[in-house]
Amino acid sequence: MLKRICLMAATGLLALGGVAACGSSNTPSTPAAKTPKIGVILPDSASSARWETADRKYLTDAFKAAGVQYDIQNAQGDKTAFQTIADQMITGGATVLLIVNLDSGTGKAVITKAKAAGVPVIDYDRLTLDGGASYYVSFDNVAVGKLQGEGQVKCLTDKGAAKPVVAELNGSPTDNNATLFKQGYDSVLKPKYDASAYTKGPDQSVPDWDNTQAGTLFEQMMTQTGNKIDGVLSANDGLGNAAITVLKRLGLNGKVPVTGQDATVQGLQNILSGDQCMTVYKAVKKEADAAAGLAVSLAKGEKPSTGQTVKDPTSGKDVPSKLLDPQSITKANVKAVLDDGYVTKADLCTAAYAAACTAAGIA
């Protein structure tokens, strides 16, 4: 019967100058393979300079070396723009998305749409909680926090502070990384509080890692304590600089140890000047190369193995992951960041910091 219908249809179409095609329902046609194209969405350029100065560059270099098409855009902190960019990338033929979410809700919405379109997603630097990304690439963020806590303890010890009051300026409450950082440094500081060796001071999260809000919050902390804060555990260099700006107005910069993270030029300059006691260097090139390698493999239809997993604390599911090791940076080893090519001497050792660079062995 099927053959008869096909023959009749073909005869009719041929009479009209057309072509008919028939086939059995259990032999579907094979779609043409898509051209590998990787879409990258960075979060902003305000919370940390790294996204534009480092990640964009290293990802670009990696994709060019692999010979794949790519599109890197920055949502500039706008959640609506983040989703719009993702939609455009998916409809524009992206075969893989690599995203740094602004929050888990926005990230999950993007991952859900991508999955529906058959596009795998890599969570880059931040895990999207309950998002279901195909892979996650970052640093061991609890270890980052531990380095910050240990750095704060050493700096306070060097200052000879007795039962110091330590304030905490945490990252954004919507960023899972901020939760992990805090888990790390609190694991170092809490025993000090419990033993009454340290006094726990104000402890606040900074919405969206906003440095302006961080300055306002820290000013309120100083007022609240009558300027009796002996150490500031700041979750990154931007928040640390906000605290340092307030300390400068009070004539307390250099006297109150401040931590950071990201090894930004500003953070390293604050370390050279003595206003910041340490930062955490995360070799972004290694992170970008690892993520790009996964993205290229996925774009080519491969399913790479990472040998690591991270448990999503919300869904309870294990996410295939690549986690890299961070490094503590103080005045004694600032040069290591330059040697790695992350910052340049020209950017770091401007006129105001030339003497400090020389003293730190940066020739």
N, C-alpha and C positions, 0 to 999 in steps of 0.2 A: 504493500500500500504506500509506504514511504517513498519507494523508488518511483511509483506511478505519479505521486504528487510532485516530486522533484522534477520528473520528466515534463509534466504538464507546465510547471512553473518555468522551467528552462525554455520550453518551446515558446511560451507566451512572451518571455523577456527577450528572447532572441528576435522574435518578430518585431519587437520595439527597439531593437538595437542594443539591448542590455545584456548583462551576464548574470547568471544565477549560480549560487554555490550551496551545496547541501553536504551535511556530514552527520554522523551519528552523535547523539548527545553525550557519549562517554569519551569523546576525543576532542577536548577543548584545544583551541589554538594557543601557541606559546607566545607570550608577550615579548617584545623586543627588550633586550637588557638596557637599563637606563645608564646614561653617562654619569660616572661618579661626580658628585657635586656636594661640597660640604658647606653648611651654613653655620656660622658662629655668632652667638649673641652675647656680647659683653654687658656688664650691668650698668656701669656709670664711669665717670672720670673724676668725680668729686670725693668719693670715700677713700680712694687710694690712687696714686699716680700710676701704679703698676699696670693697670688694665690697658692704658694707651701706650705707655712708654716701653713696656716689656712684653706683655701677653700678645698684643696685636702683632708686634714685630716677629716674635719667635714662632707664632702660629703661621704667619705669612711665609716665613722662610721655610718652614717644614712642608707646607702644602706646595710651594713652588718646587722644592726639591723632589717631591713625590710626583709632580706633574699632573696634579688634579685641579679641577675647578673649585673655587671657594668664594665665599662672600662673608666678610666679617663686618658686623654692624654693632653699634653701641646704643643701648636703650636709654642711656643718660638718666637712670633712676625712675623712669616713667613706666609703670606697670602696663598701661594701655598700649604704649608704644612697643613694649616688649612682646606682647601678644600679636600686635599688628605685624611686626617684623617677622615673627615666626610664621604667621599665616602666609605672608608674601614669599618667604623662603620655600615653604612646602609647595605652594602652587607654582612657584618658579622652578621646580624640578630638583630641589635639594634631596639627596639620597641619604644624608645623615645630618642631624643637628647636634651641635655642641653648645651647651648653654651654661651660663652662670646666672642662676635664678635671682630675682629680686626678693622673692619670698616663696615659700613652698606652695602656696595656693596658686600663684601665677605660674610657677614652674610646672606644677601638676597639670594645669589646664593645657599648657603647650605640649607636654609629653603625651597627654591623652589624644590630642588632635593629630600629633605626629604619628602615633601608633596606628590610629584609624586610617592613615594614609600610607601605612607600611614603611614609615621612616623611623629608624632607630635613633635614640637620643643618648648622648653622653652627658652626664652631670659633670661639669668642670669646676673644680675647686670647692663647690658647695653641693652637698647632697640635698636633693629635693625630697622632703619627707613624704612618704606614701605616694611618691611620684611614679615609681616603676621604671626608672631609666634603665637602659640596657647595660650601661657601665658607669662607673664613678672614678674620676681621677683627681687626686688631691694630695696634700701632705698629711702626715699623722698629726691631726690638729689637737688632740689631747697632749701629745708630746710638745707641740708648740706652746701650749699653756703652761706645761711643767717647766719649760725653759724660762718662761717669763716669771713664774713664781720663784724659781731658783735664783734667777738674776736679781729679783727684788730683795730676796733674803741676803744675798752676798753684798749688794749695794748698801743695805741698811746696816749690815755687820761692819762694813768698811767705814761707815759714818759713825759707828759706835753708839747708835741710837738705843736707848733703854726703853723697853716696852713701847715700841713705836706704834703710832696710829696709822693704819694703812687704809687708804680709800681705793675703791675699785670703780673704774670707768669701763664697763663692759660694752661689747659690740651690740649690734641690733638684735632685739629679741626675736625677730623673724628669720634670722640667719642661723642655721644649725651649726655653722662653724663657731659662732660666738658662744653657743652653748658648750661646745667641745673645748674651746679655749678656757672658758671659765672652769669647766670640770678639771682641766689640767692644773691651772694655777691655784684653785681652791684646794686641790689635793696636797699642795705644798704649804699653803698658808693656814688652812684650818687647824692642823696640829699645833701651830704656833699660837693661834687664838685659844684653842682648848687648854693649852698649857699656861695661858696667861703671859706668854712671852711677848706676844703682840696684842694690840688692841684693835679690834675690828672697827673700822670707820665706816663712813657712808659707802653704800654699794648700789650703783644704779646702772641700768642699761641705757644706751644712747640710740634712740630711734633712727633707723636707716644709716647708721654709722655717720651721722651728720656732725661735722666738726664744729659748726657754729653752736648747735645745741649742746655739744660736749663742753664747750667753753662756759656756757650759761650754767649748766649743771654743776660744773666743778667750782665755779664762783659761788654758787649756793652752798656747796659742800664746805668751802672754806669759811663762809659766813656762819654756817650752822655749827662749826667746830671752833669758832674763834681763831681761825687760821692755824689750828693745832693738828695739822696733818703732816706726818713724817715721811710717808711714801705713797706713791700713786701707781697702782697697777692698771695701766692703760692698755686696752686690748690691741691697739695698733698705733703706728707712728702718727697718724692724723689726730687721733684722740689725745695722744701724748703731747703733741705740739699745742693742742688747745689748752691743756692743763699748764704747759710751760708758759704760754702767753699770760695766763692769770698769775702764775708764780712770779713772772718778771715784773708785773705791775706792783706786786707786793714785796719785791726785793728778796724773794726766796728761791729764785731759780739757782740750780746748782747745789742748793742745800737740801732739797727734797728729791730723793731718787724717783725717776719716772721711767717706766718701761715702755716698750713699743713692739712693733712687728711690721714686717714687709721690707725693712732695710731700704727705705726710700732715701733719696738724696737729702731731703729735709731732716729725716730721722737721723741719718748718719752725721749730718752737720751738727745737730743737737748733741750727739754723742761726743763729737770732737771738741765742742765748746764746753762740755761738762754739764750741760743742762738736762741731758737724758742719760740714764745709766746703761741701758742696753736695748737692743732690738733683736728680732729673730729674722734671720735670712732664710727665705725659701727660694731655692734655685728654680726660678720660674721657667728657665729654658728647659730644664729636665721635665718639669710638669707639662709644659706645652708640647714638647717632643713626644712624651708618653701619650698624651691625649690625641695628638695629630696622628700618631702611628695607629692607634685604635680606630680613629675616624676613617683613615685611608683604607684600612682592612675592611671595615664595615661597608664603606662605599663601594668596594669591589665585590661585595657579596660574601665575604669571609666571616667566620665567627671565631675571633681570636680568644685564646685563653689567657687569663691574667695570673692565675695561681693564688689570688687573694680575694676575699670577700669582706664586705662591711654590712652589718645588720642594720637595716632601716629600723630605728626605734619606734616608729609609728606603725608600720605595716608588719614588722617582725620578719620581713623577707631579707634574704642575703642578696646583696648586689655585687656582681663581679667588679673588682676594684684594683686600682694601682695606687699605693700610698708611698710617698717619698719622705725622706728624713730631713727635718729642719736643722738649722745651726744657730747657736747663740752668738751674738756679735756685741762686743764691748769696744772701748777705745783701743784695747790691746790688739784686736784683730780686725779692725775696720778694713785694713788692706786686703783681706781675703775676698771681700765683696768686689773690689776693683779687679783683683787678679782673675776673678771668675767672669769678668766682662759685663757684670750686671749694671754698674754705673761707671762713668768715666771720670778721670781726674779733672778734666775741664769743667764738668758740671759740679763736682764735689768741692774741689779746691779753688773756689773763687777767692777774690782778694781778702774777704773777711775771714776766710778759713785757711789761708795759705800757710801761716805759721803753724796752725794746729795740725795740718796735713804733714808738714815736715817733721813735727814732733812725733807723729804717729808712724813715721817711716814710709810715708807715701812720697816717693821721689818724682 
